[in-house]
Amino acid sequence: MSVAEPLTRQAPAAPVKGFLGVPVSLFGIRGTFPQVTEAVILAESLGFSGVSFGEHHASRVVDWPDPLIIQAGLAAVTSRITLGTSISLLPLYNPVEFAERVAVIDQMSGGRVQLGAC
């Protein structure tokens, strides 16, 4: 899709390719869950390859302290876009329970979960 084409054009089947063919992803989407869901559905329809959410506690900047919860919700309303965590604070979790949560969401999404950890 070129910059000059109207936004009403049908979305490409493959992910949007950025500079040097790197897939384009969205980071830092903020708002209520319905607003985030709408933005992610739009991003998927426009051909974005992924979205990513970080884990930040007691922050005014980020709305989601547990990115796995939003991934689970988005898995139900999307079909192609990758659902990622840009950071997960693993020392805060029981390792087995965390791995189980990620595995279940990965199954719910059809294998579209990408995990970032610190």
Secondary structure, 3 states (H helix, E strand, C coil): CCCCCCCCCCCCCCCCECHHHCECEEECCCCCHHHHHHHHHHHHHCCCCEEEECCCCCCCCCCCCCHHHHHHHHHCCCCCCEEEECCCCHHHCCHHHHHHHHHHHHHHCCCCEECCCC
